[in-house]
Amino acid sequence: MSKMTEYVARLPDANGHIHYPEEEHDIWQELYARQLDNLSKYACDEYRQGLKALNLSGDKIPQLGEIDKTLLATSGWKTSAVPALISFERFFELLANREFPVATFIRSKEEFDYLREPDIFHEVFGHCPLLTNPSFARFSHAYGKLGLAASKEDRVFLARLYWFTVEFGLIRAKDGGLQIYGGGILSSPGETQYAMGDKPQIRPFDLLDVLRTPYRIDIMQPVYYVIDSIDFLDEIVKMDIMAGVREAKKLGLFEPLFEPKSKVG
């Protein structure tokens, strides 16, 4: 059985305002400052444009209502405050309704570099800027509708598509270098440096390969998949993704490039 999360989401008051203690604002400030320097070198252009449009504070954890104003105006999306972990069913339901789930807690100093559970920095700083981009927004909406209609077994395969795009996706820049669009990398100082280094394998996006690639959530990724531009997400939406899932189930998963998780604990 997996360990229960130590984090508890903060609830809004009667006016929808969430009060965070000063030490949590300090963690946001430190994460924001550190990642801003990283992302000026590595983030894709569309992400940087979205970050500018959201006009996030570097000093305080933002209120979701402020973010919603920009998202609704640019792509018709909004955020939805959720507990630390939600079910697949609820996750797909929110995306299908153009609502992006945001867990309203922030990581501790001990998990500053890499966090297993998505916190507000991961969701807001990592994902929300790209939700201002039409292709990313359309892909997220289509993915939610697909997942909502899928069986539990098929959702496990669909999770890999989300993992290697929205969470840990890379873009091949015009100069041949790599840029980041995956929120799991964009919100992690540790993973940003790792992904841009020479340790992981970098593979071109192939739907069937992605659906067959196992992953672990608690380690740096041994492999990343690259698309040629953010607009390619529209091409993925046009693919017969569920046919790909059926084929992936027949062929089975690739051998993992990581050690199995310890059973101890």
N, C-alpha and C positions, 0 to 999 in steps of 0.2 A: 504494500500500500504506500502511495506517495506521501511525503511529509506535508502537513498542512502549512499553508502560508502563514508567515509571522505578521504580515501586513494587514491593516484594517483600513478600508476606505473611509474617508471623512465625508460626513453628510452635510448637505446644504441647510442653511437656516430657512426661516419662513419666506425670506426674500430671494431665495435661490443662491445666496452667497455662501461660499465655503471658507471657513476660517482656518488658516494654517498657522502653527506656531512659528516664531521667528527663525528657529534653527532649521526648519524645513525650507523656508525661503532662502536661507543661506546655502543649502544643498543645491537648490535650483540655480542659484546665482553662480555657484562654482561649476556645475555641470554645463551651464549655458556658455560661460566664458571659455571653458576649455574646448568645448565642441565647436564653437564659432570659429576658433582658430584652425581647427582640423578641417572644417567644412569649406572654408574659403579655398582650400586646395583640392578637396576630393568630392564634394557634393555636386550632383548634376545641376545644370542651369535652372531647370524647372523647379527644383526644390528651393534653390536660393531665391527665385522670384516669389515663390509661395511664402517663404519665411518673411520676406520683406512685406508682402501684402498683409500677413497676419499681424505684423508689428508687435511681436511678443515682447514682453518686458524681460530684460536680462536680470532684474533684481527681485521680482516677485513671481510666485506661481500664478499663472493667469486664471481668471474666472472663465468658465466655459461659455457663458453668455456672450462675452466679448469675442471669442473665437467664432461663435455661431454666426454673428453678424457678417463677417467676411466670407465664411463658407457658404452661407445661404445666398449671398450676392454673387459669388463666383461660380458655384457648381450645384447649388440646391441641396447641399449636405448640411448636417448639423452634428454636434456631438451628443452623446448620451452617457451620463454618469453611471458607472456600474461598480459592483464590488471588485475585489482583486481578481477573482477568477469567475468566468461565466461558462455556461454550457455551450457546446457546439450549436445546439438548436437556437439559443438566444443570440449567439454571435451572428449566425447566418440571417436570422430574422431582422436584426438591426441593420446589417449591411443592405439587405433587400429593401429596406425602408429608407435608405440613404442616411442612416444614422451611424456615426462611428463611435464604438464603445471606448470610454476613457475611464480607467481606474483612478479614483481620486485619492491616491496616496503617493508618496514619493519615497524612493529607495533610501536606505540607511548609508552612512559613511562607509560601513564595512562592505557594501555591495556597490560601491561607486562605479567601478569599471565595467562590471557585467552583472546583469540582473536576470534571473530566470523568469520572474513574473513581470508582466508589463505594468509599469507605473505611469504616472501622469507625464513625466518627462519623456518616456518612450513614446507614449501615444500622441502627445501634443507637439513636442519638438521633432519627434521622429516621423510621424505620419501626417499630421494635419496640414503642414505646408503643401504637400503634394495633392491633397484633396482639393486644392484650388485649381489643379490642372485637369482639363476635360478628359484626357485619355485615362489618367489614373483613376479619376472619379467614376468613369464608365466601367472600367475593369472591376473596381471594387463593388459596384452595384450589380453587375452581371454575375460576379462570383457569389455574392450573397444569395441571389435568386437561384443559382445553380445548386448551391449547398443546401438551401432550404428544401428543395425538391428531392435531394439525394438520400439514399439509404445510409444507415450508420456505417456500413462497410465501405461504401463509396466515399463517404466524407473523409475517411482516413487518407485516401489517395488525393482527394482535393486539398487536404491540409498541406500536402507537399507542394502543390502548385502555389499556394499562398506564401508558404515558407520561403521558397526560392525566387519569389518575385517581390511581393509587398514587404516582406520582412528582410530578406537578405539578397535582393537583386542588385546587379551591377549593370552599367551601361558602357558600351565601347565608345569612347569619345572620338571626334573627328581626327584628332592627331594620333589615334591608336592607343592612347592611354585609357585608364579605367576611371569611371565616375560612379558614385553611389546613389541609388534611389531607394534602397531597402531601409525601412525605419529601424529595424533591429541593429543595423550597422550605424546609421546616422545618429542614434541616441546613445551609442556605446563608445566612449573614448578608447577602451581597450580593443574592441572589435574593429574600429575604424583603422587603427594602425596595423592590426593583424591582416585585415582584408586587403590593404594596399601594399602589404609586404610580399615576400616570395615564398611563404610557406603553403598557402592553400592552392588547390587546383582551380583553374579558371576554365570553364567550359561554355561553348556557345549554347544558347537556349534551344532546347529540343523538347517538345511537350512530353513525349513518351519517356525520354530520359529523366526529366524532372519528376514525373509521376512514379518512377521506379527507384528514386534515390532516397535511401533512408537518412534520417537526421536525428540528432539529439539536441534537446533544448538547453542543456546545461554545460556545453563546451563551445569553444570557438569552432566555426564551421570548417571542415576540411575541404569543402568544394563550394564554389559559387557559380551561378549561371548568368551569362551576359546577354543582354539584348542590345540592338543597334541604336535604338532611340526610345524615348518614353512613348512615342506614338505606336511602337510595336505592340503595346498592351492592347490596342484596338484590334490588331491582327490576331492576337491570342483569343480574344472574345469571339472572333468569327470562326475559330477552329471548332471541330466537334470534340469538345473536351471530354464528354461522357463516353464517346467511342474510345478515346485515349485511355480513359480509366478502365474500360472493359479489357482493352488490349494489355494494359499494365498488369491487371489481375491475372491474366493468362500467362504472361511471361515471368511474373514474379519480380521481386526487388533485386537490385544490384547488391553485391557484397558490401557491407558498410566499411567506410574508411576510418572507423574509430573503434575503440575497445568497447565491449558491452558494459553497460552501467553496472556498478557493483550492487549486489543484492544485500549487502550489509546495511543495517539501520532501518 
